[in-house]
Amino acid sequence: MAHPGKAFYTGLFRHTLDDKGRVTIPSAWRAAHADADAFLATPHPDGYVAVLPPAEMEKLHAKIAEIALSNGAGQDFAARFFAQTQSFSFDKQGRVGLTPELLQHAGVSKDAVLVGAANKFNLYSPSRWAKVEARTAGENFGDVMRQLGI
């Protein structure tokens, strides 16, 4: 996972929420951020929680900072986006407690699937992740690779 100067999120991890509703972040992903202050967890429109590490938070901050105060739609978006977003850091055991609203958005009640996405990672319910796997299986996977130029 670690590359000099960059965090790289790969792999798939299945975890169960503990009795306090916390999920454990994989140690390989935590290692790159031992001194990180915070991550952002935000509901994605496709029904999962996107987790942005510090480097991605900086990119997002720069984009939001460019929205003019006179841009009402842009300001409304920023307010709504950050009202739903949770800033967090993990504890010494690598656990994080996400808000009930974020967990509900992802359909996570007990089991969670954490999926690396190169520069960030995502949290899915097992059933929603199964749908992603089905959509990207076989020839569909190759078609998407070709569309993206990979």
C-alpha positions in Angstrom: 0.0 0.0 0.0 2.7 2.4 0.9 4.5 4.3 -1.8 7.0 7.1 -0.9 4.9 10.3 -0.4 1.6 8.7 -1.3 -1.1 6.7 0.3 -2.4 4.0 -1.9 -5.6 2.2 -0.9 -6.0 -1.3 -2.3 -7.8 -4.4 -1.3 -11.1 -5.4 0.1 -11.8 -6.0 3.8 -14.9 -7.3 5.5 -15.4 -6.2 9.1 -18.2 -6.3 11.6 -19.1 -3.2 13.6 -18.3 -3.6 17.3 -20.9 -3.1 20.1 -20.4 0.6 20.0 -20.9 0.8 16.2 -17.3 1.3 15.3 -15.5 -0.3 12.3 -11.8 -1.1 12.1 -9.8 0.5 9.4 -7.3 -1.9 7.9 -3.8 -1.5 9.4 -2.2 -1.2 5.9 -4.3 1.9 5.3 -3.7 3.4 8.8 0.1 3.0 8.5 0.4 5.8 6.0 -1.4 8.2 8.2 -0.1 7.6 11.7 0.2 11.3 12.3 -3.0 12.4 10.4 -5.4 14.6 12.2 -8.5 13.7 10.3 -10.3 12.0 7.4 -13.6 12.9 5.9 -16.5 10.5 5.6 -19.2 11.6 3.3 -22.3 9.9 1.8 -21.9 9.2 -1.9 -25.0 9.5 -4.1 -24.5 5.8 -5.2 -25.3 4.5 -1.7 -21.9 4.1 0.0 -19.7 6.2 2.3 -16.6 7.7 0.6 -13.7 8.2 2.9 -11.2 10.9 2.0 -7.7 10.9 3.5 -5.8 14.2 4.2 -4.4 14.6 0.7 -7.9 14.3 -0.9 -9.3 16.6 1.8 -6.8 19.3 0.7 -8.0 18.9 -2.9 -11.6 19.2 -1.9 -10.9 22.2 0.3 -9.3 24.0 -2.6 -12.3 23.4 -4.8 -14.8 24.5 -2.2 -12.7 27.6 -1.4 -13.1 28.7 -5.0 -16.9 28.9 -4.8 -17.8 32.6 -4.8 -19.9 33.7 -1.8 -22.3 35.2 -4.3 -22.8 31.8 -5.9 -26.0 30.7 -4.1 -26.2 27.2 -5.6 -22.6 26.6 -4.9 -22.9 27.8 -1.3 -26.0 25.7 -0.8 -24.1 22.7 -2.1 -21.2 23.3 0.2 -23.5 23.7 3.2 -25.4 20.5 2.4 -22.3 18.5 1.6 -20.5 19.4 4.9 -23.7 19.0 6.9 -23.7 15.3 5.9 -19.9 14.9 6.2 -18.1 13.6 9.3 -14.5 14.4 10.2 -12.8 11.6 12.1 -9.5 10.1 13.2 -9.1 6.5 14.2 -8.3 5.4 17.7 -5.2 3.4 18.7 -6.9 0.1 17.7 -7.7 1.6 14.3 -11.5 1.9 14.9 -13.7 4.7 13.8 -17.3 5.5 14.9 -19.3 6.8 12.0 -22.6 8.7 12.5 -25.8 6.7 12.4 -26.8 8.7 9.4 -23.7 7.7 7.4 -24.1 4.1 8.3 -27.8 4.2 7.3 -26.9 5.9 4.0 -24.5 3.0 3.2 -27.0 0.4 4.4 -24.6 -0.8 7.1 -26.2 -2.2 10.2 -23.6 -4.8 11.4 -21.3 -5.9 8.6 -19.3 -3.6 6.4 -17.1 -3.9 3.3 -14.2 -1.5 3.0 -12.9 -1.2 -0.5 -9.7 0.5 -1.6 -10.1 3.0 -4.5 -6.5 4.1 -5.0 -6.6 7.6 -3.5 -9.5 7.0 -1.1 -11.5 4.1 0.2 -15.2 3.4 0.4 -17.5 1.7 2.9 -20.4 -0.5 1.6 -22.9 -2.8 3.0 -22.3 -6.4 1.8 -25.4 -6.4 -0.4 -24.5 -3.1 -2.0 -20.9 -4.2 -2.7 -22.3 -7.5 -4.2 -24.2 -5.3 -6.7 -21.0 -3.4 -7.6 -19.3 -6.8 -8.2 -22.2 -8.0 -10.4 -22.1 -4.8 -12.5 -18.4 -5.0 -13.0 -18.1 -8.8 -13.6 -16.7 -10.5 -16.7 -16.9 -8.5 -19.9 -18.4 -5.5 -18.1 -15.1 -5.1 -16.2 -13.2 -5.0 -19.5 -15.6 -2.6 -21.1 -15.2 -0.2 -18.2 -11.4 -0.5 -18.4 -11.5 0.4 -22.1 -13.8 3.3 -21.5 -11.4 4.7 -18.9 -8.4 4.0 -21.1 -6.8 1.6 -18.7 
